[in-house]
Amino acid sequence: MTLIFAFGTSTTYGAWDVEGGWVQRLRKYLDQQQLANLDLYYVIYNLGVSGDTSQDILERFTFETEQRTKLQDEQEDIIFLFSVGVNDSMFDNKTKKHQIPLNTYVKNISALIQQAKKYTSLSKIFFLGSKPVDDTKVDPIPWKAGCSYLTTAVELYDANCAEVCKKNKIPFIDIYIPFKQQRNYSKLLLDGVHPTTEGHKFIFELVKDFLVQQKVIP
């Protein structure tokens, strides 16, 4: 049996997708594979929490993981999928500070890698890059007075996450560039930051193809 833990934010949770988001789509895909081959057994835990930052995920990582592995069989495999960064980069226009400072974000990503290493190998710890944002809709953020999601900040945090993964030899799934290369990519964003149903489908395809290529799922 393989356990897959998807830690993240509202996008990981699947907000605003009638199909449940990219994680639910991944589960559906693996369920179909299992029904066709009963030797396969995958269990996916969606651990996305709306509004979470890297600090929030780091603080709940061990507890969430322990609750789902305390009866673990030694033959079970564990895969971690982390997707976090956009909320960290959120900019307060009054204080001129990001919600989580960049240096703290980098430390948190490194700490998450160290925590995850206690449960599995480096080749089975994956970080998803951030998706783009549409500044025209989220600068400022309609539902968060005085704050903004900014393309420049998202790109900076995304690049730093990729760099930490590279240094630690952790697979990094680039979401930002493929997403932004889509014609009228902003139409894949419902409100400037959360993906539409088609946006979630696109992310799922990127993640699924990468995991298949890495030979961790069929």
Secondary structure as UniProt FT lines:
FT   STRAND          2..8
FT   HELIX           10..13
FT   TURN            14..16
FT   TURN            18..19
FT   HELIX           21..36
FT   TURN            38..39
FT   STRAND          42..48
FT   TURN            50..51
FT   HELIX           54..69
FT   TURN            70..71
FT   TURN            74..75
FT   STRAND          77..82
FT   HELIX           86..89
FT   STRAND          91..92
FT   TURN            93..96
FT   STRAND          97..98
FT   HELIX           102..116
FT   TURN            117..119
FT   HELIX           122..124
FT   STRAND          125..128
FT   HELIX           135..138
FT   TURN            142..143
FT   TURN            145..146
FT   STRAND          147..148
FT   HELIX           151..167
FT   TURN            168..169
FT   STRAND          172..173
FT   HELIX           176..180
FT   TURN            183..184
FT   HELIX           185..188
FT   HELIX           197..213
FT   TURN            214..215
//
